[in-house]
Amino acid sequence: MSCRDACTPAAICFDLAFGGARPSIVMDTCTGCGDCVQACPADAIQLCAREVAHEP
């Protein structure tokens, strides 16, 4: 849970799942800073660009 601890905006939470806990990201809260990537001991996090719909 080091990624959650490193997340300044608190955008990562863990939900209990069979066999452990599953992380989830609150996209409205995530700033894309990457602190979670640096903190992850399993190197399991990637930041990817996301398309944003533009309204006319």
MARFI-403789 format. One record per residue (C-alpha): residue in one letter; residue number from 0; chain; x, y, z. Coordinates in Angstrom, 2 decimals, decimal comma. Each point is the difference from the previous one (the first is absolute). Example, Ala and Ser with C-alpha at 12.3 -4.5 7.8 and 13.67 -1.06 7.14 Angstrom:
<atom residuo="A" num="0" cadena="A" u="12,30" v="-4,50" w="7,80"/>
<atom residuo="S" num="1" cadena="A" u="1,37" v="3,44" w="-0,66"/>
end
This chain:
<atom residuo="M" num="0" cadena="A" u="0,00" v="0,00" w="0,00"/>
<atom residuo="S" num="1" cadena="A" u="3,01" v="2,25" w="-0,41"/>
<atom residuo="C" num="2" cadena="A" u="-1,55" v="1,51" w="-3,13"/>
<atom residuo="R" num="3" cadena="A" u="-3,04" v="1,12" w="2,02"/>
<atom residuo="D" num="4" cadena="A" u="2,24" v="1,44" w="2,71"/>
<atom residuo="A" num="5" cadena="A" u="2,00" v="1,98" w="-2,58"/>
<atom residuo="C" num="6" cadena="A" u="-3,14" v="1,42" w="-1,66"/>
<atom residuo="T" num="7" cadena="A" u="-0,26" v="3,61" w="1,17"/>
<atom residuo="P" num="8" cadena="A" u="-3,52" v="0,62" w="-1,37"/>
<atom residuo="A" num="9" cadena="A" u="-1,15" v="-3,37" w="1,51"/>
<atom residuo="A" num="10" cadena="A" u="-1,22" v="-1,29" w="-3,36"/>
<atom residuo="I" num="11" cadena="A" u="0,88" v="-3,65" w="0,70"/>
<atom residuo="C" num="12" cadena="A" u="-2,08" v="-2,27" w="2,19"/>
<atom residuo="F" num="13" cadena="A" u="0,07" v="-3,73" w="0,58"/>
<atom residuo="D" num="14" cadena="A" u="-3,10" v="-2,17" w="-0,09"/>
<atom residuo="L" num="15" cadena="A" u="0,01" v="-3,39" w="1,66"/>
<atom residuo="A" num="16" cadena="A" u="0,02" v="-2,80" w="-2,56"/>
<atom residuo="F" num="17" cadena="A" u="0,44" v="-3,74" w="0,02"/>
<atom residuo="G" num="18" cadena="A" u="3,64" v="-0,65" w="0,81"/>
<atom residuo="G" num="19" cadena="A" u="0,87" v="3,53" w="1,09"/>
<atom residuo="A" num="20" cadena="A" u="-0,85" v="3,54" w="-0,88"/>
<atom residuo="R" num="21" cadena="A" u="-0,56" v="1,57" w="-3,41"/>
<atom residuo="P" num="22" cadena="A" u="1,03" v="3,61" w="-0,65"/>
<atom residuo="S" num="23" cadena="A" u="-2,29" v="2,44" w="-1,73"/>
<atom residuo="I" num="24" cadena="A" u="0,59" v="3,54" w="-1,22"/>
<atom residuo="V" num="25" cadena="A" u="-2,43" v="2,87" w="0,48"/>
<atom residuo="M" num="26" cadena="A" u="0,52" v="1,63" w="-3,38"/>
<atom residuo="D" num="27" cadena="A" u="-1,64" v="3,28" w="1,00"/>
<atom residuo="T" num="28" cadena="A" u="2,56" v="0,33" w="2,82"/>
<atom residuo="C" num="29" cadena="A" u="3,13" v="-1,30" w="-1,74"/>
<atom residuo="T" num="30" cadena="A" u="2,33" v="2,78" w="-1,15"/>
<atom residuo="G" num="31" cadena="A" u="2,31" v="-2,26" w="-2,02"/>
<atom residuo="C" num="32" cadena="A" u="3,01" v="1,05" w="2,10"/>
<atom residuo="G" num="33" cadena="A" u="1,60" v="-3,48" w="-0,11"/>
<atom residuo="D" num="34" cadena="A" u="0,91" v="-0,24" w="3,68"/>
<atom residuo="C" num="35" cadena="A" u="-1,75" v="-3,38" w="0,12"/>
<atom residuo="V" num="36" cadena="A" u="2,16" v="-1,30" w="-2,86"/>
<atom residuo="Q" num="37" cadena="A" u="3,19" v="0,82" w="1,89"/>
<atom residuo="A" num="38" cadena="A" u="-1,30" v="-1,56" w="3,23"/>
<atom residuo="C" num="39" cadena="A" u="-1,27" v="-3,31" w="-1,46"/>
<atom residuo="P" num="40" cadena="A" u="2,39" v="-2,80" w="1,05"/>
<atom residuo="A" num="41" cadena="A" u="-1,51" v="-2,36" w="-2,62"/>
<atom residuo="D" num="42" cadena="A" u="0,45" v="2,46" w="-2,89"/>
<atom residuo="A" num="43" cadena="A" u="-3,67" v="-0,65" w="-0,82"/>
<atom residuo="I" num="44" cadena="A" u="-1,21" v="3,54" w="-0,71"/>
<atom residuo="Q" num="45" cadena="A" u="0,15" v="1,88" w="-3,30"/>
<atom residuo="L" num="46" cadena="A" u="-1,30" v="3,43" w="-0,87"/>
<atom residuo="C" num="47" cadena="A" u="-1,68" v="0,17" w="-3,41"/>
<atom residuo="A" num="48" cadena="A" u="-1,39" v="2,94" w="-1,90"/>
<atom residuo="R" num="49" cadena="A" u="-3,75" v="0,04" w="-0,12"/>
<atom residuo="E" num="50" cadena="A" u="-2,15" v="1,52" w="-2,71"/>
<atom residuo="V" num="51" cadena="A" u="-2,25" v="2,77" w="1,18"/>
<atom residuo="A" num="52" cadena="A" u="-3,20" v="0,66" w="-1,89"/>
<atom residuo="H" num="53" cadena="A" u="-0,25" v="3,60" w="-1,13"/>
<atom residuo="E" num="54" cadena="A" u="-3,43" v="1,52" w="-0,21"/>
<atom residuo="P" num="55" cadena="A" u="-0,70" v="2,30" w="-2,96"/>
end
